[in-house]
Amino acid sequence: MRIADFALERYFARWEFAVDHVLGASDVEGWSMAELLELADDEARSMWDGLRLGYTESTGHPLLRREIAALYESLEADDILVFAGAEEAVFCLMSTSLGAGDHVIVTWPGYQSLYEVARAAGAQVSLHALREEDGWSLDVDRLVRSFRAETRMVVVNAPHNPTGMLPSVEAWRRLESACADAGIRLVADEVYRFLEHDAAETLPAGADLDGRAVSLGVMSKSFAMAGLRIGWLATRDRAVLDRCARMKDYTTICSSAPSEVLALIGLRARERVLARSRDIVAANLAVLDEFFARRADSFTWVRPRGGSIGFPRLVAGGQAGSSADRFAAQLIESTGVLILPSSTFGFGDSHFRIGLGRTDLPVAIEKLEAFLGVAAAG
């Protein structure tokens, strides 16, 4: 398989561990091992203490799959397939579901693998562009008008990376119904689910809405455990999971045994885990609201409705300049603060992703504001 370089991941590979503050991260501040183990119930603690480092079940530990299924209204353990992170799940799903002659629609800007793996599999891809002038909202009518006879899949990430877009429940149900009527599989990338800024706006999981729909989840974002590398696909269409399991035989075969037990601990304590993530994001969102209000001469800020990211734009003629690439490079050099320019999403050179999940955000914003002051003085 020939596939384009993953621009975002290449950018992070260069800078993520070489800077002082990763202000463009999409995850939430990771749990420490000690803090996580304190959350373990007796059964999970016994599993951890007695763990032997052998192979695990290729589909995922039965208790872990049962706990993941509990995140959904209508699913059971056999409707879950565990992967080494969401990325492997995306790769296996797209590689086994699509081929030459198929057509896929994917929200954009977005995480590159959601459309690039489909292209590498031979499918035609249409990018459903979200528009800043519309508040980055999902235009269901426009999306449905792009359906073709050969459309096999619609992929929507919500809450959305990088914009923080979140459709209304009504719009979400309308899209699912249109997909079902057309025989199109809805793939719901829900890795930021449970980080809605208003809990009342939490969407029904895609896998609960329709028997053919697929939900993508991971421990990295809302659950703040990116280092576990545990993700999953959830669907009542078990033929999809079977195909993916057979592909997984050629990738990781099975997941890490310690990671599966730690993920089980985190999911069983999910109310506390998610409350911590929401508290961090809410506090940082308040800091950013104040910052962008003060700096309206340099940035536009469409306030995200969910997730741990936002996607501000540089104001032409403002202190930050007009090129996000140049601004990001200067910011790294001067302050050790990393943002993610929109070119890594293939989305022009005016926006950048900012993360709401790291606890050092207030310090990073102070450095960003000081940098703007120096630039203005210069």
N, C-alpha and C positions, 0 to 999 in steps of 0.2 A: 504494500500500500504506500502510495506517495501522498503526502499531506503537507500543507503549508506550515511554516513555522508558526508557533503559538506566540503572537507578539507580546501579549500581556505577561505570559510566564517567562519569556526571554528577558523582558524588562526587569521583572522581579528577580530573576536569577542573577542579573548584574548588580542590582542595588539593594535588595531587601535586607541583606545581612551586612551591608557595608555602611549603613546610615545610623543616625542616633534615634530617629523617630519615623516610623512608618505610618504616615498620615493618610496614605491611600489604601490601607488594608481593608479587606471586606469581612474579615472574621471578627469575633469578639475576643477580648483578652482571655487567653487560655487558662484553664484551671491548673493548679499545681497538683502533682500526684498526691501529696499529703492531704490537701483539702478534699480532693475527690474521694479518696479512700475513707475519709471520715463520714461520708454519706452512705457507705455501703450497709445494706441490711445483713443479717447473719448469714443467709444463704450465699449471697454474693461474696462476702468476706471470706467465707470458707472456700469458695471456688478460687478466689485469688490466692489465698495462703497455700492451697494444695495444688496449684496449677503446675502442670508439666508441659514443657515446651515441645509438644508434638504437633502434628498436623491437626487442623480443625475440619469440621464438616464443610464441604464446598459451598453449601447453600447458606451457611451461617449457623451459629449455635442455636438450637431450638428455643432456648429461653430468650435469647436476644431477638430472634424473629417474632416471638410472641409479644415481647415488649414493644417492638416497633409497630406491630399490627395494632396495638392498643392506641396508637396515635390517630387511627382512622376509625370511622363509624361502622364500616361494613366488612372489614378485612380480618383474616385470620392468619396464623403463622405461615401457612403454605402459600399465601399470597405475597410473601416477602422474599427477596433474594438479596443477600448481603454482598457487598463489594469492598475492595480496598479504596475507599473514597468515592465521591460522586463521579469523578472523572472516568474511572473504569466503567461505572454503570452506564454513562453516556456512550462511551466507546462501544461497549457490547450491544447496547440497545440499537444504536444507529447502524452498526455493522451488520446486524442480523435482521433488521427490519426493512432496510432500504437497498435499492439497487438501481441500475440503469433504467431510465424511463419513469422512475418515481419522482414525485414533486413534494417538496417540504416547504412550509412557511414558518419562519422563526422571527420572534421579536428582536429588534435591533435598535440601538447598540446593545451588545450582549456578549456573554461569555463565548469565546470563539469556538470552542469544541461543539457547542450546540448546533452549529451549522457547518463547520469545517469537516467534521467526521462524515456527515451526510454527503458532502461534496466528494470526499475521497471514496465513498462507497458507490459513487456514480450517479447519485440523485441530483436533480435540479433543485436549487434553493432560491426562494424568494424571501427577502428580508423585509419584514413589516416594520417600517421606520416609525419610532415614537418621535413626537414633535414637541420641542420645548414650548412653542407658542400655544400648544394645547395642554400645557402642564404635564407633558410626558404621558398623557392618558392613553389607554388602549382603545383604539378606534375599532370596535367590533364590526361595524358595518363595512368599513373599508377593508378590514381583514377578510371578511366573508366574501366580499366581491372578488378577492384574489384567488378563491378556490378554483381549481381546474379539475377536469375529469380524472387526471392522473395524480391529484393530490392525495397523499397517503398519510400525512402527519402534519399537525400544527403544534409548534413548540412555543410555550409561553412561560417565561420566568416571572413569578410574582410571589411576594414582593420582588421588585426588579433590580437587578444589577446591570448598570450602575446608577440608574435614575431614582430608585426608591418608589417607582410607580406601583400602584396597587389598584386593580380594577374594582368597581363596585360589585357586590354580590350579584346584583341583577345582570350586569354586563357579563360577568363570569358564567353565570348559568345560561345566558343567551348564546355565548360562544360555544359552550359544551353542547347545547341542543343543536346548534347549526352543524357542528362537527359530526354528531351522532346521526343526524338526518342525512348527511352526505357520505356516511361510511368512512369518515376520516378519524384517525386516532389522535386524541388530544394527549400531548405529553406536557405535564405540569411540573416545571422545575420549581420545587417548593423548598429549596435549601434555606431560605430566609423566613419560612413560615414560623409563626409564633412571635415574630418581632414586629408585628403591626403596631404603629404608634397609637392607634385606637383599637383596643382588643375587640370591640364590637364589629370591626371591619374585617376580621379574620375570614378568609374565604373557605368554603367547603373544599376539602381535598379533591383533586382531580379524580383520583382512584375511587372515591366514594360516589362521584356523580354519574359515572358510566362504567359498565363492565369492561370496555375495551381501553379506557383511559389508563395512563400510566403516571404515577407520581414518583418524583425523584427526591430523595432526602439524604441528609448527611449529618454527621456529628460536628462538622467544622464551624458552622456559622452560628445559628441560634443557640446551639448547645455548647459552644465555646471550647471544643475539644478537637481542633484541627489535627493535632499530632497523632490522634488515634488512627487516622486514615480509615474510617468506617463510614460507608455510605450504603444506600439501598435503592432498589426499585420496588414499588408496591403496585400491584394490579390484580384484578380478579381474572384477567386473561392469562391463565397459567401456561398456555402455549408460548407466549412471549417470554416468560421466565425460563421455560425449558430451553428455548433457543439461546437465551443469554447465558444460561448455566453451561451450555456446551461450548460457547465461545470463551467463557471464563476459564475453561480447562486449558486454554492456550495463553492466558494472561497470568493471573496470580494463583490459580487453582483454588486457593482458600485464603482467608484473612488471617491476620496475626492473632494468636490465641490470647495474649495479654490485652490487646486492644478490644477484643470482643467482650471480655469480662469487664473491663473498664467502661465500655459503652453501656453494658447492661446496668452497671452501677449508676451511671449518669441518667439513663432513661428512667430507672425506677425512682430516682430523686428529681424527676424533671420539673416539678413545680418550683423547687428551690433553685435548680440550675437555670431555668428560664427567667425566674424573677431577678436573679443576679444579672443576666444579660440585658434584660429590659431596663434595669436601673442604670447600668453603665451607658446604654444607648440614650436613654432619656436625659441624663445629665449632660452628655456630650452634645446632644441636639440643642439643648438650651444655650450652651456656649456658642455653638455655631450660629444659631439664630441671632444672637447679639452681635457676633463678629460680622456677619454678612449685612446686618442692618447698619453697622458703623461703616462698612466698606462698600456701600452701594455704588460708589464711584468707580470701583475696580472690578466688582463681580455681580452677576445676577445669581439668584438663589431660588430655585423652585424647591420648596420644602418637601422632602421625601415623605411618603405616607406609610412606608414600612421598610424593614430591613435595616442593615447597619452601614448604609452607603448613601451618598448624595452626589450630584453631578453639576456643580456650579460652572458658570461660563465667565471667561474674561471679557470685561467691557472694553470695547475698542477705544483707545485713547486713555485708558485708565493707567494707574501706576504699575500694574502688573504686566503691561504690554498686551500684545494681541496674539502671541504664539504660546500655546500651552506647553509645547515641547521646550521652548527656550526658557519659559518661566520655571518649569520643573527642574531643568538643568541648573539654572542659576540658584534656585532655592536649595538644592542638594549641596552645591559647592559652598554656599555662604552659611548655611545653617545646619546641614545634616538632616533636613526634613524631606521626606519622600512623599510626593503626590503622584498620581497616575494620570498622565496626559491622555487625552481622548484618541490620539493617534494609535494607541495600543488596542483600541477597539475598532480601528479603521474608520473613525467618526470625526474627521476633520482635525483641526488644530486649535480649537477655541475653548474646549471644556476640559475638565479634569475630575477624576474621581477622588472623593474624600471619604475616609472611613470614620464611622461613629462608634466603633467598638473597642478601641484601645484606651486604656486608662491614662496614658500620657498625652491624650489629645489636648488638654488645656495648656500644657507646656509647649507642645508643638505649635499651637495657635499663637501663643505669645511670641515664639520665634518667627513665625510667618508674619505677624503684624510688625515686629521690629524690622524685619527685612523690607517690608513695604515702606516703612519710614525712611530707611536708609536709601532705598531706590528713589523716593521722592526728593530727598535732600540732594542726591547726586544729580 
